[in-house]
Amino acid sequence: MKPYVILHMGSSIDGRIVTSQWPKEMTAAFTAIYERLHQQMRGDAWIVGRVTMAEFAEGDPRPVEAGEVFPRTTWKAPGAGKGPYAIAVDQGARLHMNIDTIDGDPIVMILPETVPDNHLAELRRDGISYLFAGRHEIDLALALERIRADFGIDRLLLEGGGGINGSFLSAGLIDEISLLILPVADGSVNMPMTFDRAAVPVTSLQLVSVEQLQGDVVYLRYRPR
C-alpha cells in the first residue's frame, strides 16, 4: 500500500517553475505562502528528484572506498528515527550530500540495486538512510510501498521538478494536486515546468477548491478523476 501523495508546487501562469527571473518581492511572498501550506498539509515526508535535492548539498564530493559488499536491503541511519523525512529519487546514484538532514528532516535516498557499494558506504558514513526499488531502474510504485512499510510514511508531499512530477503523474501515483499560480507570465524558452513528461493517457482532473491569496496568488486544488 502506498502513501497518500500530494503534489505541492508553485508556478507562473504559463507553468514555469524557476523563479530566478521573477520580482524578488513576489518570490519572497510566494515562498512564505508555500512553506505555510507545506506545514499545514502535515506530510510525513517530502520527495524530490536528484536535481532538486542537489541544491541542498554542501561541499565537494568525498568518495569512500567500500570495504565490504552491502546487502540490497533498506538501511535506516541511527539518527533517522522519525520524520518528517527528506526523500530523493537518485536513479544514477550521483548525489553527494555531505549532510544527513535538511532543516532537521533526515535524508532518505531511493536507489536501484545496481548502485556501487562505494556509494552505499558514503551514504552510511554521512548518516543518510536508503532503500531500493528496482534492479536497474527505479520503480516509483514499489518505492512508495517501501517508504511506507520501512519508514511509516502515510502522507507524502511531492515537490520536485517537472521530470519527477511527470513520472509520478504518468504512473498514476498522485492523489491530489496543490498548485499556487503566481501573477507573472514567464514565457522563457526551454525552462522547467510543473510537468515535463506527458502523462499517457492525458490525466483528467477534478477541481476541489479555488482561493485567492495575498499578492494575487491563486491557490488551486485538484484530484485526478
Buried (B, 14 or more C-beta within 10 A) or exposed (E): EBBBBBBBBBBBEEBBBBBEEBEEEBBEBBEEBBEEBBEEBEBBBBBBBBBBBBEBBEEEEEEBEBEEEBEBEBBBBEEBEEBBBBBBBBBEBEBBBBBBBBEEBBBBBBBBEEBEBEBBBBBBEBBBBBBBBBEEEBBBBBBBBBBBEBBEBEBBBBBBBBBBBBBBBBEEBBBBBBBBBBEBEBEEEEBBBBBBBEBEEEBEBEEEEEEEBEBEBBBBBBEBE
